[in-house]
Amino acid sequence: MHLQVYRRYEKGMREIPVWAVIQLSQLYQCSTDYILGLSDKK
């Protein structure tokens, strides 16, 4: 189930919520800007 949701985010079919971006940045220990592709700096 979760993989389908992530695929929709990756394909641009669904917008990722802010809370999810924050959780991903914490999980991968990088900035939210990096996750969003706004920065090359982790």
Sequence and secondary structure as in RCSB ss.txt:
>XXXX:A:sequence
MHLQVYRRYEKGMREIPVWAVIQLSQLYQCSTDYILGLSDKK
>XXXX:A:secstr
 HHHHHHHHHHTSS   HHHHHHHHHHHTS HHHHTTS S  
